[in-house]
Amino acid sequence: MKIAVDAMGGDNAPKAIIDGVLKARDAFSDLEFLVYGDKAQVEPLIDDFQRIELIHASEKITGDDEPVRAIRRKKDSSMVLAAQAVKKGDAQAVFSAGNTGALLAAGLFIVGRMQGIERPGLLSTLPTMDEKALGFDMLDLGANAENRAEHLHQYGILGALYAQQVRKIDQPRVALLNNGTEATKGNDVTKEAYQLLAADKRLHFIGNLEARELMSSKADVVVSDGFTGNAVLKTIEGTAGAIVDYLKTAIYDGGSRAKVGAVLLKPVLSQLKERMDYSAYGGAVLIGLKAPVVKTHGSTNAEGVYSTIRQIRQMLAANLIGNLTHTLEAVEDEPSK
């Protein structure tokens, strides 16, 4: 299994990217890497090139670049070259921590959509409060500002198969994010999407789910339009960060008793922090393309890079793209009953 890596994307590139790649290389003997980046910066970071090939890229796409324009103009950037490697068959997946919009554009314009998929969605696995649960997959998280009901139906299929193949959930529960649990709730798009999802006997559709129940372990896959999904994701991230900041402030300002209490609660707080660390689940997958295109957070560290590469390995080992193709062909040939 060979992964094309954009070594120059992200706030901590290239060191965090390379450190994560080296850890994954050492952990998984069946992985090889095509690493694209500035040789002068990247080469000194690699002391052992076993199963790693470094290819020089004279350009890089920054967070300030306009996505589509950058993909079209910066042909020798590390991100474009990594996507081109997949298109040519030199690698089976693309990994980047760089500009999200540019990676989405590279996925669409270079790697290409799967047949039958109109709008690939951005999928990520998010944590739940139940420590026994495996988290939940949510899509679309921002690849599309608007969606039709047919797109949300496809997201249900894509998300369910991802949960089955990659996360090993036998019969994933699929829910539609809405402003109420009743089938009549929502706008015209969500009402129609509800009917499509409910009629598809291939899916274990459990109905509508309100945003307040997202982290309650009630669903394994949550379907949403991209605008709403992205807003919800950022709300979860912002709320989690605000709670942590509030706890720190309360402890520092609470005097000696608060500090003693914090010391006693430290193991519990550490467990909670680990449970809520979504980077441990891997990166965000642009699902619906001809190959895995996976984005991790721009501020990720080596551990986050490693987790995302582990996730990509699981996708490749499960032949996710082949199984998605087979399932979508079956959907087209045999309409839902």
N, C-alpha and C positions, 0 to 999 in steps of 0.2 A: 504494500500500500504506500503510495507516494503522495505527499502533500506539498503544494506550492505555498510558500510563506512570504508575505510582505513584511520584510524585516524593518522597514522604515516608518510604518504607521503606528500612531499612538504617542502619548505623552512621554513614555519612558523608553521609547525605541532609540537605538536598536538593542540595548543591553537586556531589558526585560524580555523582549521577544526571543533573543538568542538563548538566554538562560532557561526559559521555558521549553524551547525546542530541545536543548541539550538534555534536560531532565526527562522529557518524553522519549527522546531517542534512547536513553539509557534504560528506561522502564519498559519499552515495547520493542522487541527485536524484529517485529514485522513491519516497522515503519521506516520510510526513507523520506528525505526532505530536499526540495529544491528551494533554496533560500535566495531571495532577490533583494539586493540593497547595495549601498555604497561600499565597495570592497575596503576602502581605506578605514571606514568605521567598523565594519562588521568582522572582517578577517581577524583582527587581534582578539576578538571575543571568543573565538572558536579554537580550542587547543587540540581538538581531535575531530577530524573531518569524516570519521566513519559514518556512512550512510547519510552524509550531508554534502550537497553540491552547492557551492556559492556562485551565483551569477550576478555580475555587476549591473547595477541600474544607475544611470546617470541623473535621473530625476526622481522626485518624490512628490506625492500629492499631500498637501497640508490641509488642516481643518478649515482654513479660510478659502480654499479653492471652491469654485462653483462646480458641483459634481459632474454634470454631463460635459461641460467644457473641458474640465481637467482630464477626463477619460479620453476625449477626442484629441486633445492637444499634447498631453504628456505621454506620448507613446512609449517612451523609455523609462517610465516610472516603475517603481517596484510593484505597485498594485496592478497596473495594466499588464506587466510582463507575467505576473503570477496567474492572472486570469487567462492570458493567452496560452500559458502552459497547459491549462486544463482543456481549453478549446482544441489544442493540437494533440491532446492525448498523452502529453508528457507527464501529467500528474492527474490525480483523481479528485482533488478537492482544493479549495482556496481558503487560506486563513489570513485575516488581517485585523489589526486593532486601529486602523486608520479611519479616515473620513467616511462616515456611514453612508451618506448620500452617494459618494463616488463609488463605494463598493457595491451598492445596489445597482448603480448604472453599469458598472463593469459586469455584474452578474447578468443583467438583462441584455446588454448589447454585445457582450463578448462570449460569455458562457452560453446564454440563450435559454429561453423558456422550454419546458416540457410540452409536448404536443397535448393540446386540450386545456392547458392552463392559460387563462387570460391575464390574471394578476397574481404573480407569486407573492406570498406573504412572509412577513418577518416573524419568526417563531422563537420564543425563548421559554425556558423552564424556570418558573418562579417558585419561591418557597411557600410553605404553609406553616401554620402554627402547630399542627399535629406532628410530633417528632417521629411517629411511625409512618407518616405519609411520605410519598416520593416527590412532593411538589406537584405543580400543575403546568401544563403547556398552554401558552396563550398566543394567539395570532388573530389578526395582523397587528403588529406593534409599531406600525408606521411606514411600511413600504408604500402604502397607498393612502391618499387623503380621503378618497371616496371609494365605496364598493357597492356593487349590486348584490341582490339576494343570492344569485348564482355563485358569486365569488365566496360568500360566507358558507354556502353549502360545500364548495370545494375545500375551504379551509377546515371544515369539520372532517372531511375525508383525509386530507393531508395530515392534520393534527392527530387523528386517531391512529393512522398507520405509523406515524413517528413514535407515538407513545407505545405502540405494540412492539415495533421493531427495535427501537433504540433503548427505550426505558423498560421494556419487558413487562408491560401491563397487559394482561390477557384480554380484558374487555373494557377498554377505557370509557369512562363516562364523559360524554360530550355535552356541553352546555352552551347556550347563547347568552352573551352578556346583554342585559336589558335593564330597563328602569322599573321592572316589576316581574313577578313570577308567572302571572297569568299569560296564557297564549295570546290574548288580545292586546297586550301591552306593546308599546314601542311605536316607531314610525312605520311607514309602508314597507321599507326595506327589511326591517327586523321581523315584521309580521309575515312577510312572504318567506324570509329565510327560515323562520320557525316551521312553516309548513313543509318546506323542502327537507329540512333536517329530520323532522318527525316522520316523514313518509319514507325515508331511506332506511330500509330494514338492515342494511349493512352496519349501521351506526347504533350504538347504545346511547340514544339521545335522551337526556333527562329533563329537557325543557330550559326555561329561562333562569338566569342566575343574576342576582343583583350584585353591584360592586362591593357592597359591604360583606358579602359572603365569599369573595374570591379566595381568601386565605384560610377558609374553614374546612378544606379538604373535601368539599362536596362534589367536585368535578376533577377529572384528570386532564381534560382539554376544554379550554374556553375560547369561543369564537367571537370576534368583534371586527368592526370596520377599523381601518388603520388609524383614522383620526382619533376615535375614542380610545382604542387600545394604547396608542402612544401617550395620550393624556393620563390614562389610568396608570401606566407604567411609571411615568414621571411623578405622579402623585404618591405612589407607593414608595419610590426611592426617596422623595423629599420628606415624607412623613417619617420614614425609618431614620433618616439622618437627623431630623429635628428632635426625635425622641432621644436619640443618643446624646445629642448636644445638651438637651434639657437635663438628662440624668447627670452628665458631667458637671453642669453648672450647679445643680442642686446639691451634689456631693461637696463641691469646692466651697459653696456658700453655706453649707449646713452645719459647719462646726465639727468638733471632734467626734461626736456621736455618729454623724453621717459618714465620716471617713472610716470609722470602725465598722459600721454596717456595710459599707462598700467592700471592705476587705473580706468580711464574712460571706458576702454574696458574690464575690468575684468568680468562683467556679460556675455558679448558676448563670451569671451574666455572660461569661465566656461561651457557655453552651448555647445561650440564646443568640449571641452574635454569630456563632458558626452556623446555626440553623437558618438564620436570616441572610446569610451571605450567598446571594444568587450567583456570584461568579464561580462558586464551587460546582454548579450544575453545568458549566460550560458557557458558550457564547450564544449569540442569536443567529439562527439559521434562516437564510433566504430560501424558503422551501417552495418548490415548484419549478426549479431550474434543472438543467440536464446534468448537473453535478453539485455536490455540496459547496455552498459559498457561506462561510461562517465568520461572523464579526464578534469580537470581544470588546469589552469596554476600553475606551481610549486611555484611561488611567490605570489599566490592569498591570499587575506585577507578574513575576515569573510563575507564581503558583496559578494565577488566572490563565496564563497562556498554556500551561501544562494541562489544566482542566479542560480547556477548549479543544486542545489536540486529542486528548483522551476521548472526548465527545465525538470528534470527527472520525476517529478510529472505530468507534462503535457504529457509526453510520455506515462506514465503508464495509465493515465486517458483516453487517446485517443486510448488505446490498439494498439499502433503502431506496435508491433511485430506481433500480430495477423493479422492486416490488411496487413502488408508487406507479411506475409506468404500466405495469400489469393491471393494477387495481383500477387506474383511470380508464384503460382500454375496456375493462369489464363494465365500468359505469356507462361508457358510451354505447357498448354493444347490448347491454341488458338494462333497460330503464328500471327505475325503482318501482316497486309494486306497493 
